[in-house]
Amino acid sequence: MHTIELTPEELRLVHAALESYLDDFGHDEADVLRQIKALLAKLPDED
């Protein structure tokens, strides 16, 4: 397991990047969609 510290701005950037990445996948990549959604769920809110 790895731990990283992010500033609020960096966290917003990570959220935006993952959401954008998620939007680029179609129905053929269901496993990737699940992994991205699971990762987003682990992240704290963007406050």
C-alpha positions in Angstrom: 0.0 0.0 0.0 1.2 3.5 -0.8 0.3 6.8 0.8 0.5 10.1 -1.0 -0.4 13.6 0.3 -2.2 15.9 -2.0 -3.1 19.6 -1.7 -6.8 20.4 -2.3 -5.9 21.6 -5.8 -4.0 18.4 -6.6 -7.0 16.3 -5.3 -9.3 18.3 -7.6 -7.0 17.6 -10.5 -6.9 13.8 -9.7 -10.7 13.7 -9.5 -11.1 15.6 -12.8 -8.5 13.4 -14.5 -10.2 10.2 -13.4 -13.7 11.5 -14.3 -12.4 12.4 -17.7 -10.7 9.0 -18.1 -13.9 7.3 -17.0 -15.9 9.3 -19.6 -13.6 8.1 -22.4 -14.4 4.4 -22.0 -17.2 2.6 -23.7 -19.2 -0.5 -22.8 -16.5 -2.9 -23.9 -14.2 -1.9 -21.0 -16.5 -2.8 -18.0 -13.6 -4.0 -16.0 -11.7 -0.7 -16.4 -14.9 1.2 -15.5 -15.3 -0.7 -12.3 -11.7 -0.1 -11.3 -11.9 3.6 -12.0 -15.1 3.9 -10.0 -13.6 1.9 -7.1 -10.6 4.3 -7.1 -12.8 7.4 -7.2 -14.7 5.9 -4.2 -11.5 5.7 -2.2 -10.6 9.3 -2.7 -11.8 11.9 -0.2 -14.2 14.6 -1.3 -12.7 17.4 -3.4 -13.3 20.1 -0.7 
